[in-house]
C-alpha cells in the first residue's frame, strides 16, 4: 500500500489543490512538506500568470492568409517528392546498372556465385536480361565512360553527389508539416 502521508504530491494532486478539491490527508502532507509547498506555490503563481495573459485574437483574414501559404506548399509537394525520389533512388540504380555494364565479367562471376544458391528459372532470366543489355547499341558508349580512371571518378562522384542531394531533399520534405493541416478550418 502507498503511504499517502509520506509520498509527495503528484501533478494531478497539485491540480486538485489549485481547484480546491485535494483530499484531506494530502493537504496534511502539503502543510508538513516544504518541497511540496514550494512546488504548489510555483504552480499557483504559474496558473495566475496564465490566467492574466490577454486572450490571443487573430487579426481579420489571418486564417485565409495561412491557408493560402499552406495550399502553395501542398501543391508543390508531389513534384518535389518525385524529384527527390528520382535523385535519391533512380540515379544510384542507374549507376549500378552502368557498373554492371562496364564489368560484365565481374557480374557474371557474381551471378554464377549466386546461381549455386538460387539456380533455376530466376537465374536464367537474370542472365538473359544481362545478355540483352550487352547487345544494346548504347552499351559501348556507357562502357567508354568507365575506361579511364578520371572518367570513372567523375561518374561515381556525380552519382554520389546526386544521391546525397536526394537524401537531403527527402529529409527536408519529411520535416515539413503534413498537408493534412490544410483541412483544419478556423
Ligand atoms: Zn512532499
Backbone and ligand atoms as CSV (ligand in chain L), in Angstrom:
chain,resi,resn,atom,element,x,y,z
A,1,UNK,N,N,0.845,-1.212,0.000
A,1,UNK,CA,C,0.000,0.000,0.000
A,1,UNK,C,C,0.877,1.258,0.000
A,2,UNK,N,N,0.434,2.271,-0.717
A,2,UNK,CA,C,1.163,3.529,-0.752
A,2,UNK,C,C,0.788,4.369,0.468
A,3,UNK,N,N,1.812,4.877,1.107
A,3,UNK,CA,C,1.564,5.754,2.256
A,3,UNK,C,C,1.228,7.159,1.747
A,4,UNK,N,N,-0.037,7.562,1.848
A,4,UNK,CA,C,-0.461,8.839,1.273
A,4,UNK,C,C,0.059,10.042,2.042
A,5,UNK,N,N,0.458,9.841,3.272
A,5,UNK,CA,C,1.004,10.968,4.024
A,5,UNK,C,C,2.465,11.195,3.642
A,6,UNK,N,N,3.209,10.071,3.429
A,6,UNK,CA,C,4.650,10.176,3.228
A,6,UNK,C,C,5.026,10.558,1.801
A,7,UNK,N,N,4.206,10.203,0.792
A,7,UNK,CA,C,4.611,10.470,-0.598
A,7,UNK,C,C,4.292,11.914,-0.995
A,8,UNK,N,N,5.150,12.435,-1.906
A,8,UNK,CA,C,4.953,13.811,-2.400
A,8,UNK,C,C,3.717,13.895,-3.288
A,9,UNK,N,N,3.220,15.113,-3.482
A,9,UNK,CA,C,2.032,15.325,-4.302
A,9,UNK,C,C,2.346,15.086,-5.787
A,10,UNK,N,N,1.420,14.452,-6.472
A,10,UNK,CA,C,1.557,14.242,-7.919
A,10,UNK,C,C,1.067,15.503,-8.630
A,11,UNK,N,N,1.430,15.659,-9.916
A,11,UNK,CA,C,0.920,16.813,-10.684
A,11,UNK,C,C,-0.610,16.877,-10.671
A,12,UNK,N,N,-1.263,15.703,-10.744
A,12,UNK,CA,C,-2.730,15.688,-10.702
A,12,UNK,C,C,-3.237,16.247,-9.374
A,13,UNK,N,N,-2.548,15.844,-8.274
A,13,UNK,CA,C,-2.969,16.321,-6.952
A,13,UNK,C,C,-2.732,17.824,-6.807
A,14,UNK,N,N,-1.656,18.322,-7.463
A,14,UNK,CA,C,-1.419,19.775,-7.438
A,14,UNK,C,C,-2.561,20.506,-8.147
A,15,UNK,N,N,-3.034,19.902,-9.265
A,15,UNK,CA,C,-4.184,20.486,-9.974
A,15,UNK,C,C,-5.411,20.492,-9.062
A,16,UNK,N,N,-5.607,19.376,-8.360
A,16,UNK,CA,C,-6.746,19.282,-7.444
A,16,UNK,C,C,-6.651,20.352,-6.356
A,17,UNK,N,N,-5.405,20.541,-5.870
A,17,UNK,CA,C,-5.208,21.544,-4.822
A,17,UNK,C,C,-5.578,22.936,-5.340
A,18,UNK,N,N,-5.150,23.238,-6.603
A,18,UNK,CA,C,-5.474,24.543,-7.193
A,18,UNK,C,C,-6.991,24.699,-7.334
A,19,UNK,N,N,-7.666,23.570,-7.618
A,19,UNK,CA,C,-9.115,23.607,-7.815
A,19,UNK,C,C,-9.855,23.522,-6.477
A,20,UNK,N,N,-9.084,23.320,-5.400
A,20,UNK,CA,C,-9.693,23.258,-4.077
A,20,UNK,C,C,-10.328,21.922,-3.749
A,21,UNK,N,N,-9.910,20.868,-4.464
A,21,UNK,CA,C,-10.536,19.561,-4.229
A,21,UNK,C,C,-9.522,18.497,-3.807
A,22,UNK,N,N,-8.434,18.943,-3.136
A,22,UNK,CA,C,-7.424,17.973,-2.688
A,22,UNK,C,C,-7.903,17.250,-1.425
A,23,UNK,N,N,-7.635,15.926,-1.399
A,23,UNK,CA,C,-8.071,15.119,-0.253
A,23,UNK,C,C,-7.446,15.637,1.041
A,24,UNK,N,N,-8.157,15.421,2.157
A,24,UNK,CA,C,-7.746,15.978,3.437
A,24,UNK,C,C,-6.350,15.496,3.871
A,25,UNK,N,N,-6.089,14.177,3.713
A,25,UNK,CA,C,-4.792,13.651,4.164
A,25,UNK,C,C,-3.639,14.161,3.288
A,26,UNK,N,N,-3.948,14.466,2.013
A,26,UNK,CA,C,-2.905,15.007,1.133
A,26,UNK,C,C,-2.625,16.462,1.485
A,27,UNK,N,N,-3.633,17.164,1.912
A,27,UNK,CA,C,-3.457,18.546,2.342
A,27,UNK,C,C,-2.558,18.595,3.587
A,28,UNK,N,N,-2.694,17.563,4.431
A,28,UNK,CA,C,-1.852,17.462,5.625
A,28,UNK,C,C,-0.389,17.324,5.210
A,29,UNK,N,N,-0.150,16.502,4.153
A,29,UNK,CA,C,1.226,16.347,3.656
A,29,UNK,C,C,1.744,17.690,3.139
A,30,UNK,N,N,0.904,18.411,2.392
A,30,UNK,CA,C,1.299,19.691,1.807
A,30,UNK,C,C,1.724,20.674,2.898
A,31,UNK,N,N,0.990,20.662,4.005
A,31,UNK,CA,C,1.332,21.578,5.102
A,31,UNK,C,C,2.646,21.194,5.750
A,32,UNK,N,N,2.926,19.874,5.783
A,32,UNK,CA,C,4.102,19.393,6.506
A,32,UNK,C,C,5.352,19.393,5.634
A,33,UNK,N,N,5.186,19.363,4.292
A,33,UNK,CA,C,6.324,19.141,3.383
A,33,UNK,C,C,6.704,20.455,2.693
A,34,UNK,N,N,7.928,20.928,2.974
A,34,UNK,CA,C,8.384,22.196,2.396
A,34,UNK,C,C,8.536,22.083,0.881
A,35,UNK,N,N,9.011,20.910,0.397
A,35,UNK,CA,C,9.202,20.708,-1.046
A,35,UNK,C,C,7.882,20.871,-1.788
A,36,UNK,N,N,6.840,20.183,-1.288
A,36,UNK,CA,C,5.558,20.224,-1.960
A,36,UNK,C,C,4.948,21.622,-1.879
A,37,UNK,N,N,5.166,22.332,-0.735
A,37,UNK,CA,C,4.613,23.685,-0.604
A,37,UNK,C,C,5.241,24.611,-1.632
A,38,UNK,N,N,6.602,24.465,-1.816
A,38,UNK,CA,C,7.295,25.309,-2.796
A,38,UNK,C,C,6.744,25.039,-4.195
A,39,UNK,N,N,6.560,23.743,-4.491
A,39,UNK,CA,C,6.057,23.351,-5.808
A,39,UNK,C,C,4.637,23.888,-6.026
A,40,UNK,N,N,3.812,23.767,-4.965
A,40,UNK,CA,C,2.423,24.205,-5.071
A,40,UNK,C,C,2.339,25.714,-5.256
A,41,UNK,N,N,3.215,26.462,-4.548
A,41,UNK,CA,C,3.217,27.922,-4.687
A,41,UNK,C,C,3.609,28.322,-6.108
A,42,UNK,N,N,4.654,27.632,-6.647
A,42,UNK,CA,C,5.096,27.921,-8.011
A,42,UNK,C,C,3.976,27.609,-8.997
A,43,UNK,N,N,3.278,26.505,-8.754
A,43,UNK,CA,C,2.173,26.085,-9.611
A,43,UNK,C,C,1.069,27.139,-9.604
A,44,UNK,N,N,0.767,27.627,-8.396
A,44,UNK,CA,C,-0.312,28.614,-8.270
A,44,UNK,C,C,0.076,29.921,-8.963
A,45,UNK,N,N,1.396,30.321,-8.815
A,45,UNK,CA,C,1.866,31.546,-9.459
A,45,UNK,C,C,1.768,31.420,-10.979
A,46,UNK,N,N,2.129,30.227,-11.481
A,46,UNK,CA,C,2.079,29.986,-12.927
A,46,UNK,C,C,0.642,30.051,-13.435
A,47,UNK,N,N,-0.269,29.412,-12.680
A,47,UNK,CA,C,-1.676,29.411,-13.067
A,47,UNK,C,C,-2.223,30.840,-13.085
A,48,UNK,N,N,-1.778,31.640,-12.105
A,48,UNK,CA,C,-2.218,33.035,-12.038
A,48,UNK,C,C,-1.716,33.808,-13.243
A,49,UNK,N,N,-0.417,33.553,-13.594
A,49,UNK,CA,C,0.206,34.232,-14.734
A,49,UNK,C,C,-0.550,33.903,-16.022
A,50,UNK,N,N,-0.838,32.604,-16.220
A,50,UNK,CA,C,-1.549,32.174,-17.434
A,50,UNK,C,C,-2.924,32.829,-17.488
A,51,UNK,N,N,-3.582,32.883,-16.315
A,51,UNK,CA,C,-4.917,33.468,-16.275
A,51,UNK,C,C,-4.915,34.951,-16.590
A,52,UNK,N,N,-3.762,35.635,-16.315
A,52,UNK,CA,C,-3.720,37.082,-16.515
A,52,UNK,C,C,-3.283,37.461,-17.925
A,53,UNK,N,N,-2.857,36.451,-18.742
A,53,UNK,CA,C,-2.436,36.756,-20.113
A,53,UNK,C,C,-3.644,37.174,-20.947
A,54,UNK,N,N,-3.452,38.168,-21.835
A,54,UNK,CA,C,-4.573,38.568,-22.699
A,54,UNK,C,C,-4.915,37.444,-23.676
A,55,UNK,N,N,-6.174,37.295,-24.004
A,55,UNK,CA,C,-6.597,36.276,-24.975
A,55,UNK,C,C,-6.080,36.663,-26.353
A,56,UNK,N,N,-5.524,35.675,-27.045
A,56,UNK,CA,C,-4.994,35.927,-28.377
A,56,UNK,C,C,-6.123,35.873,-29.396
A,57,UNK,N,N,-6.377,37.008,-30.045
A,57,UNK,CA,C,-7.410,37.002,-31.092
A,57,UNK,C,C,-6.781,37.405,-32.423
A,58,UNK,N,N,-6.663,36.450,-33.373
A,58,UNK,CA,C,-6.011,36.722,-34.645
A,58,UNK,C,C,-6.720,37.830,-35.413
A,59,UNK,N,N,-5.924,38.593,-36.175
A,59,UNK,CA,C,-6.491,39.681,-36.967
A,59,UNK,C,C,-7.395,39.121,-38.072
A,60,UNK,N,N,-8.234,39.994,-38.588
A,60,UNK,CA,C,-9.154,39.628,-39.674
A,60,UNK,C,C,-8.363,39.047,-40.856
A,61,UNK,N,N,-8.795,37.881,-41.371
A,61,UNK,CA,C,-8.156,37.311,-42.556
A,61,UNK,C,C,-6.911,36.494,-42.248
A,62,UNK,N,N,-6.568,36.330,-40.966
A,62,UNK,CA,C,-5.357,35.582,-40.599
A,62,UNK,C,C,-5.447,34.141,-41.111
A,63,UNK,N,N,-6.604,33.501,-40.876
A,63,UNK,CA,C,-6.804,32.115,-41.307
A,63,UNK,C,C,-6.635,31.962,-42.810
A,64,UNK,N,N,-7.222,32.891,-43.573
A,64,UNK,CA,C,-7.136,32.815,-45.036
A,64,UNK,C,C,-5.697,32.939,-45.511
A,65,UNK,N,N,-4.944,33.859,-44.845
A,65,UNK,CA,C,-3.558,34.048,-45.281
A,65,UNK,C,C,-2.736,32.787,-45.001
A,66,UNK,N,N,-2.957,32.151,-43.847
A,66,UNK,CA,C,-2.243,30.910,-43.522
A,66,UNK,C,C,-2.614,29.833,-44.519
A,67,UNK,N,N,-3.919,29.709,-44.799
A,67,UNK,CA,C,-4.385,28.669,-45.726
A,67,UNK,C,C,-3.752,28.840,-47.099
A,68,UNK,N,N,-3.646,30.101,-47.547
A,68,UNK,CA,C,-3.078,30.365,-48.872
A,68,UNK,C,C,-1.646,29.838,-48.932
A,69,UNK,N,N,-0.882,30.065,-47.863
A,69,UNK,CA,C,0.515,29.616,-47.854
A,69,UNK,C,C,0.584,28.092,-47.779
A,70,UNK,N,N,-0.271,27.498,-46.970
A,70,UNK,CA,C,-0.281,26.037,-46.840
A,70,UNK,C,C,-0.642,25.399,-48.177
A,71,UNK,N,N,-1.614,25.996,-48.877
A,71,UNK,CA,C,-2.047,25.436,-50.161
A,71,UNK,C,C,-0.901,25.403,-51.164
A,72,UNK,N,N,-0.116,26.494,-51.206
A,72,UNK,CA,C,1.002,26.558,-52.151
A,72,UNK,C,C,1.969,25.417,-51.882
A,73,UNK,N,N,2.284,25.223,-50.609
A,73,UNK,CA,C,3.227,24.159,-50.255
A,73,UNK,C,C,2.631,22.797,-50.612
A,74,UNK,N,N,1.332,22.654,-50.378
A,74,UNK,CA,C,0.643,21.402,-50.650
A,74,UNK,C,C,0.759,21.027,-52.125
A,75,UNK,N,N,0.604,22.026,-53.000
A,75,UNK,CA,C,0.659,21.744,-54.435
A,75,UNK,C,C,2.078,21.432,-54.872
A,76,UNK,N,N,3.061,22.069,-54.246
A,76,UNK,CA,C,4.442,21.883,-54.679
A,76,UNK,C,C,4.968,20.517,-54.272
A,77,UNK,N,N,4.334,19.923,-53.272
A,77,UNK,CA,C,4.879,18.720,-52.646
A,77,UNK,C,C,5.071,17.518,-53.576
A,78,UNK,N,N,4.038,17.082,-54.313
A,78,UNK,CA,C,4.222,15.862,-55.116
A,78,UNK,C,C,5.377,15.979,-56.094
A,79,UNK,N,N,5.520,17.165,-56.723
A,79,UNK,CA,C,6.595,17.367,-57.692
A,79,UNK,C,C,7.954,17.257,-57.009
A,80,UNK,N,N,8.057,17.876,-55.838
A,80,UNK,CA,C,9.326,17.853,-55.104
A,80,UNK,C,C,9.664,16.430,-54.668
A,81,UNK,N,N,8.638,15.674,-54.268
A,81,UNK,CA,C,8.869,14.286,-53.851
A,81,UNK,C,C,9.358,13.471,-55.046
A,82,UNK,N,N,8.743,13.697,-56.208
A,82,UNK,CA,C,9.160,12.970,-57.406
A,82,UNK,C,C,10.613,13.275,-57.733
A,83,UNK,N,N,10.990,14.560,-57.600
A,83,UNK,CA,C,12.368,14.959,-57.889
A,83,UNK,C,C,13.324,14.299,-56.907
A,84,UNK,N,N,12.930,14.272,-55.628
A,84,UNK,CA,C,13.786,13.676,-54.602
A,84,UNK,C,C,13.945,12.185,-54.841
A,85,UNK,N,N,12.845,11.520,-55.224
A,85,UNK,CA,C,12.913,10.086,-55.494
A,85,UNK,C,C,13.816,9.821,-56.688
A,86,UNK,N,N,13.668,10.661,-57.719
A,86,UNK,CA,C,14.490,10.476,-58.916
A,86,UNK,C,C,15.960,10.603,-58.574
A,87,UNK,N,N,16.285,11.653,-57.781
A,87,UNK,CA,C,17.681,11.899,-57.440
A,87,UNK,C,C,18.198,10.855,-56.451
A,88,UNK,N,N,17.345,10.479,-55.502
A,88,UNK,CA,C,17.810,9.614,-54.421
A,88,UNK,C,C,17.801,8.144,-54.766
A,89,UNK,N,N,16.867,7.709,-55.631
A,89,UNK,CA,C,16.735,6.280,-55.888
A,89,UNK,C,C,17.147,5.901,-57.301
A,90,UNK,N,N,16.640,6.662,-58.298
A,90,UNK,CA,C,16.840,6.240,-59.682
A,90,UNK,C,C,18.296,6.397,-60.120
A,91,UNK,N,N,18.943,7.521,-59.707
A,91,UNK,CA,C,20.306,7.737,-60.158
A,91,UNK,C,C,21.265,6.665,-59.633
A,92,UNK,N,N,21.233,6.335,-58.315
A,92,UNK,CA,C,22.102,5.248,-57.852
A,92,UNK,C,C,21.789,3.929,-58.557
A,93,UNK,N,N,20.485,3.693,-58.863
A,93,UNK,CA,C,20.134,2.471,-59.589
A,93,UNK,C,C,20.771,2.485,-60.969
A,94,UNK,N,N,20.691,3.649,-61.636
A,94,UNK,CA,C,21.292,3.784,-62.963
A,94,UNK,C,C,22.796,3.567,-62.870
A,95,UNK,N,N,23.401,4.085,-61.787
A,95,UNK,CA,C,24.844,3.930,-61.608
A,95,UNK,C,C,25.208,2.458,-61.457
A,96,UNK,N,N,24.366,1.694,-60.720
A,96,UNK,CA,C,24.699,0.290,-60.522
A,96,UNK,C,C,24.497,-0.505,-61.800
A,97,UNK,N,N,23.469,-0.101,-62.603
A,97,UNK,CA,C,23.293,-0.754,-63.907
A,97,UNK,C,C,24.505,-0.471,-64.781
A,98,UNK,N,N,24.965,0.805,-64.739
A,98,UNK,CA,C,26.119,1.179,-65.541
A,98,UNK,C,C,27.347,0.382,-65.118
A,99,UNK,N,N,27.490,0.179,-63.811
A,99,UNK,CA,C,28.635,-0.596,-63.328
A,99,UNK,C,C,28.554,-2.021,-63.858
A,100,UNK,N,N,27.343,-2.589,-63.827
A,100,UNK,CA,C,27.163,-3.952,-64.322
A,100,UNK,C,C,27.558,-4.053,-65.783
A,101,UNK,N,N,27.223,-2.986,-66.537
A,101,UNK,CA,C,27.541,-2.990,-67.964
A,101,UNK,C,C,29.041,-2.885,-68.188
A,102,UNK,N,N,29.709,-2.104,-67.328
A,102,UNK,CA,C,31.127,-1.863,-67.516
A,102,UNK,C,C,31.965,-3.073,-67.090
A,103,UNK,N,N,31.414,-3.861,-66.161
A,103,UNK,CA,C,32.186,-5.010,-65.681
A,103,UNK,C,C,31.370,-6.292,-65.807
A,104,UNK,N,N,31.080,-6.687,-67.065
A,104,UNK,CA,C,30.231,-7.883,-67.261
A,104,UNK,C,C,30.875,-9.145,-66.687
A,105,UNK,N,N,32.248,-9.204,-66.691
A,105,UNK,CA,C,32.904,-10.411,-66.181
A,105,UNK,C,C,32.639,-10.551,-64.680
A,106,UNK,N,N,32.794,-9.435,-63.961
A,106,UNK,CA,C,32.551,-9.457,-62.513
A,106,UNK,C,C,31.109,-9.843,-62.232
A,107,UNK,N,N,30.194,-9.265,-63.044
A,107,UNK,CA,C,28.774,-9.541,-62.852
A,107,UNK,C,C,28.494,-11.023,-63.080
A,108,UNK,N,N,29.110,-11.568,-64.149
A,108,UNK,CA,C,28.906,-12.975,-64.461
A,108,UNK,C,C,29.382,-13.863,-63.310
A,109,UNK,N,N,30.553,-13.483,-62.740
A,109,UNK,CA,C,31.064,-14.259,-61.603
A,109,UNK,C,C,30.109,-14.191,-60.413
A,110,UNK,N,N,29.596,-12.974,-60.179
A,110,UNK,CA,C,28.655,-12.801,-59.074
A,110,UNK,C,C,27.408,-13.653,-59.310
A,111,UNK,N,N,26.914,-13.622,-60.551
A,111,UNK,CA,C,25.704,-14.377,-60.874
A,111,UNK,C,C,25.940,-15.868,-60.727
A,112,UNK,N,N,27.147,-16.316,-61.144
A,112,UNK,CA,C,27.451,-17.740,-61.016
A,112,UNK,C,C,27.530,-18.136,-59.551
A,113,UNK,N,N,28.133,-17.226,-58.747
A,113,UNK,CA,C,28.216,-17.472,-57.308
A,113,UNK,C,C,26.833,-17.564,-56.709
A,114,UNK,N,N,25.943,-16.628,-57.122
A,114,UNK,CA,C,24.576,-16.637,-56.606
A,114,UNK,C,C,23.822,-17.838,-57.131
A,115,UNK,N,N,24.177,-18.250,-58.358
A,115,UNK,CA,C,23.467,-19.357,-59.011
A,115,UNK,C,C,23.558,-20.645,-58.224
A,116,UNK,N,N,24.701,-20.875,-57.570
A,116,UNK,CA,C,24.832,-22.105,-56.793
A,116,UNK,C,C,23.807,-22.149,-55.674
A,117,UNK,N,N,23.407,-20.962,-55.213
A,117,UNK,CA,C,22.404,-20.903,-54.157
A,117,UNK,C,C,20.987,-20.864,-54.705
A,118,UNK,N,N,20.773,-20.096,-55.802
A,118,UNK,CA,C,19.411,-19.882,-56.311
A,118,UNK,C,C,19.023,-20.959,-57.325
A,119,UNK,N,N,19.786,-20.971,-58.449
A,119,UNK,CA,C,19.519,-21.931,-59.504
A,119,UNK,C,C,18.201,-21.686,-60.198
A,120,UNK,N,N,17.949,-22.458,-61.256
A,120,UNK,CA,C,16.637,-22.472,-61.904
A,120,UNK,C,C,16.320,-21.282,-62.780
A,121,UNK,N,N,15.007,-21.059,-62.926
A,121,UNK,CA,C,14.484,-20.084,-63.890
A,121,UNK,C,C,14.909,-18.655,-63.580
A,122,UNK,N,N,14.881,-18.269,-62.304
A,122,UNK,CA,C,15.202,-16.893,-61.918
A,122,UNK,C,C,16.560,-16.480,-62.432
A,123,UNK,N,N,17.562,-17.336,-62.243
A,123,UNK,CA,C,18.920,-17.017,-62.676
A,123,UNK,C,C,18.971,-16.919,-64.192
A,124,UNK,N,N,18.274,-17.832,-64.895
A,124,UNK,CA,C,18.254,-17.808,-66.353
A,124,UNK,C,C,17.689,-16.480,-66.839
A,125,UNK,N,N,16.633,-15.994,-66.167
A,125,UNK,CA,C,16.011,-14.727,-66.540
A,125,UNK,C,C,16.995,-13.584,-66.364
A,126,UNK,N,N,17.698,-13.575,-65.214
A,126,UNK,CA,C,18.675,-12.515,-64.948
A,126,UNK,C,C,19.779,-12.555,-65.991
A,127,UNK,N,N,20.236,-13.777,-66.349
A,127,UNK,CA,C,21.318,-13.919,-67.334
A,127,UNK,C,C,20.878,-13.412,-68.700
A,128,UNK,N,N,19.642,-13.742,-69.087
A,128,UNK,CA,C,19.181,-13.319,-70.417
A,128,UNK,C,C,19.006,-11.809,-70.442
A,129,UNK,N,N,18.605,-11.243,-69.295
A,129,UNK,CA,C,18.499,-9.779,-69.196
A,129,UNK,C,C,19.874,-9.159,-69.385
A,130,UNK,N,N,20.876,-9.748,-68.723
A,130,UNK,CA,C,22.248,-9.254,-68.848
A,130,UNK,C,C,22.718,-9.323,-70.298
A,131,UNK,N,N,22.445,-10.408,-70.986
A,131,UNK,CA,C,22.834,-10.569,-72.385
A,131,UNK,C,C,22.151,-9.528,-73.250
A,132,UNK,N,N,20.855,-9.290,-72.966
A,132,UNK,CA,C,20.099,-8.288,-73.720
A,132,UNK,C,C,20.730,-6.915,-73.551
A,133,UNK,N,N,21.115,-6.597,-72.314
A,133,UNK,CA,C,21.726,-5.289,-72.049
A,133,UNK,C,C,23.035,-5.148,-72.821
A,134,UNK,N,N,23.841,-6.227,-72.843
A,134,UNK,CA,C,25.132,-6.176,-73.530
A,134,UNK,C,C,24.944,-5.948,-75.023
A,135,UNK,N,N,23.783,-6.373,-75.571
A,135,UNK,CA,C,23.552,-6.268,-77.006
A,135,UNK,C,C,23.041,-4.891,-77.413
A,136,UNK,N,N,22.746,-4.018,-76.429
A,136,UNK,CA,C,22.183,-2.703,-76.752
A,136,UNK,C,C,23.207,-1.849,-77.491
A,137,UNK,N,N,22.730,-1.015,-78.459
A,137,UNK,CA,C,23.661,-0.159,-79.232
A,137,UNK,C,C,24.372,0.876,-78.367
A,138,UNK,N,N,23.767,1.295,-77.225
A,138,UNK,CA,C,24.413,2.322,-76.406
A,138,UNK,C,C,25.412,1.730,-75.426
A,139,UNK,N,N,25.543,0.391,-75.420
A,139,UNK,CA,C,26.443,-0.239,-74.452
A,139,UNK,C,C,27.896,0.229,-74.589
A,140,UNK,N,N,28.454,0.280,-75.852
A,140,UNK,CA,C,29.858,0.741,-75.962
A,140,UNK,C,C,30.050,2.147,-75.417
A,141,UNK,N,N,29.036,3.013,-75.604
A,141,UNK,CA,C,29.143,4.393,-75.109
A,141,UNK,C,C,29.229,4.398,-73.582
A,142,UNK,N,N,28.344,3.634,-72.935
A,142,UNK,CA,C,28.375,3.563,-71.470
A,142,UNK,C,C,29.691,2.955,-71.010
A,143,UNK,N,N,30.121,1.896,-71.703
A,143,UNK,CA,C,31.366,1.226,-71.339
A,143,UNK,C,C,32.537,2.186,-71.451
A,144,UNK,N,N,32.475,3.070,-72.492
A,144,UNK,CA,C,33.525,4.052,-72.709
A,144,UNK,C,C,33.689,4.988,-71.521
A,145,UNK,N,N,32.562,5.276,-70.842
A,145,UNK,CA,C,32.589,6.163,-69.668
A,145,UNK,C,C,33.509,5.612,-68.584
A,146,UNK,N,N,33.628,4.276,-68.557
A,146,UNK,CA,C,34.345,3.644,-67.448
A,146,UNK,C,C,35.778,3.274,-67.809
A,147,UNK,N,N,36.221,3.667,-69.030
A,147,UNK,CA,C,37.519,3.183,-69.475
A,147,UNK,C,C,38.684,3.885,-68.804
A,148,UNK,N,N,38.580,5.212,-68.582
A,148,UNK,CA,C,39.692,5.893,-67.907
A,148,UNK,C,C,39.333,6.136,-66.447
A,149,UNK,N,N,40.352,6.060,-65.555
A,149,UNK,CA,C,40.086,6.262,-64.115
A,149,UNK,C,C,39.480,7.634,-63.833
A,150,UNK,N,N,39.896,8.662,-64.600
A,150,UNK,CA,C,39.387,10.014,-64.376
A,150,UNK,C,C,37.886,10.054,-64.652
A,151,UNK,N,N,37.468,9.463,-65.777
A,151,UNK,CA,C,36.044,9.437,-66.116
A,151,UNK,C,C,35.255,8.651,-65.085
A,152,UNK,N,N,35.851,7.533,-64.675
A,152,UNK,CA,C,35.194,6.685,-63.675
A,152,UNK,C,C,34.929,7.484,-62.399
A,153,UNK,N,N,35.965,8.242,-61.961
A,153,UNK,CA,C,35.818,9.068,-60.759
A,153,UNK,C,C,34.721,10.094,-60.924
A,154,UNK,N,N,34.672,10.684,-62.129
A,154,UNK,CA,C,33.673,11.710,-62.419
A,154,UNK,C,C,32.266,11.113,-62.324
A,155,UNK,N,N,32.079,9.940,-62.945
A,155,UNK,CA,C,30.760,9.297,-62.957
A,155,UNK,C,C,30.323,8.951,-61.543
A,156,UNK,N,N,31.232,8.335,-60.763
A,156,UNK,CA,C,30.842,7.935,-59.408
A,156,UNK,C,C,30.679,9.154,-58.500
A,157,UNK,N,N,31.507,10.198,-58.722
A,157,UNK,CA,C,31.375,11.430,-57.944
A,157,UNK,C,C,30.025,12.072,-58.170
A,158,UNK,N,N,29.602,12.138,-59.447
A,158,UNK,CA,C,28.315,12.742,-59.782
A,158,UNK,C,C,27.176,11.926,-59.177
A,159,UNK,N,N,27.296,10.592,-59.245
A,159,UNK,CA,C,26.250,9.732,-58.673
A,159,UNK,C,C,26.147,9.938,-57.169
A,160,UNK,N,N,27.302,10.001,-56.507
A,160,UNK,CA,C,27.303,10.168,-55.049
A,160,UNK,C,C,26.705,11.514,-54.665
A,161,UNK,N,N,27.057,12.575,-55.416
A,161,UNK,CA,C,26.530,13.912,-55.133
A,161,UNK,C,C,25.017,13.923,-55.329
A,162,UNK,N,N,24.552,13.303,-56.413
A,162,UNK,CA,C,23.116,13.256,-56.686
A,162,UNK,C,C,22.394,12.492,-55.579
A,163,UNK,N,N,23.011,11.399,-55.132
A,163,UNK,CA,C,22.398,10.590,-54.073
A,163,UNK,C,C,22.304,11.380,-52.777
A,164,UNK,N,N,23.419,12.038,-52.388
A,164,UNK,CA,C,23.433,12.833,-51.151
A,164,UNK,C,C,22.398,13.945,-51.234
A,165,UNK,N,N,22.313,14.602,-52.407
A,165,UNK,CA,C,21.331,15.674,-52.599
A,165,UNK,C,C,19.924,15.149,-52.434
A,166,UNK,N,N,19.659,13.990,-53.023
A,166,UNK,CA,C,18.330,13.389,-52.930
A,166,UNK,C,C,17.956,13.061,-51.500
A,167,UNK,N,N,18.909,12.517,-50.758
A,167,UNK,CA,C,18.645,12.174,-49.350
A,167,UNK,C,C,18.330,13.430,-48.553
A,168,UNK,N,N,19.109,14.504,-48.798
A,168,UNK,CA,C,18.886,15.759,-48.068
A,168,UNK,C,C,17.502,16.320,-48.373
A,169,UNK,N,N,17.130,16.316,-49.670
A,169,UNK,CA,C,15.817,16.853,-50.057
A,169,UNK,C,C,14.714,16.034,-49.401
A,170,UNK,N,N,14.888,14.709,-49.396
A,170,UNK,CA,C,13.878,13.825,-48.807
A,170,UNK,C,C,13.736,14.091,-47.311
A,171,UNK,N,N,14.867,14.277,-46.621
A,171,UNK,CA,C,14.828,14.564,-45.174
A,171,UNK,C,C,14.115,15.881,-44.913
A,172,UNK,N,N,14.384,16.888,-45.759
A,172,UNK,CA,C,13.769,18.200,-45.601
A,172,UNK,C,C,12.247,18.061,-45.780
A,173,UNK,N,N,11.832,17.284,-46.778
A,173,UNK,CA,C,10.400,17.114,-47.042
A,173,UNK,C,C,9.719,16.420,-45.870
A,174,UNK,N,N,10.404,15.433,-45.273
A,174,UNK,CA,C,9.819,14.699,-44.157
A,174,UNK,C,C,9.658,15.602,-42.938
A,175,UNK,N,N,10.510,16.634,-42.830
A,175,UNK,CA,C,10.442,17.536,-41.681
A,175,UNK,C,C,9.308,18.554,-41.829
A,176,UNK,N,N,8.781,18.702,-43.057
A,176,UNK,CA,C,7.691,19.669,-43.273
A,176,UNK,C,C,6.417,19.175,-42.612
A,177,UNK,N,N,5.571,20.112,-42.158
A,177,UNK,CA,C,4.275,19.694,-41.597
A,177,UNK,C,C,3.443,19.003,-42.667
A,178,UNK,N,N,2.603,18.068,-42.238
A,178,UNK,CA,C,1.785,17.337,-43.197
A,178,UNK,C,C,0.729,18.260,-43.804
A,179,UNK,N,N,0.378,18.082,-45.069
A,179,UNK,CA,C,-0.625,18.926,-45.732
A,179,UNK,C,C,-2.018,18.749,-45.130
A,180,UNK,N,N,-2.198,17.722,-44.309
A,180,UNK,CA,C,-3.477,17.479,-43.629
A,180,UNK,C,C,-3.946,18.730,-42.879
A,181,UNK,N,N,-2.958,19.503,-42.358
A,181,UNK,CA,C,-3.258,20.729,-41.613
A,181,UNK,C,C,-4.156,21.653,-42.431
A,182,UNK,N,N,-4.023,21.571,-43.766
A,182,UNK,CA,C,-4.758,22.459,-44.654
A,182,UNK,C,C,-6.270,22.294,-44.506
A,183,UNK,N,N,-6.721,21.151,-43.980
A,183,UNK,CA,C,-8.163,20.898,-43.929
A,183,UNK,C,C,-8.789,21.345,-42.605
A,184,UNK,N,N,-7.940,21.805,-41.680
A,184,UNK,CA,C,-8.492,22.287,-40.415
A,184,UNK,C,C,-9.077,23.680,-40.636
A,185,UNK,N,N,-10.323,23.838,-40.344
A,185,UNK,CA,C,-10.977,25.131,-40.564
A,185,UNK,C,C,-11.072,25.911,-39.263
A,186,UNK,N,N,-10.729,27.204,-39.328
A,186,UNK,CA,C,-10.777,28.027,-38.113
A,186,UNK,C,C,-12.096,28.789,-38.014
L,1,ZN,ZN,ZN,6.008,16.432,-0.306
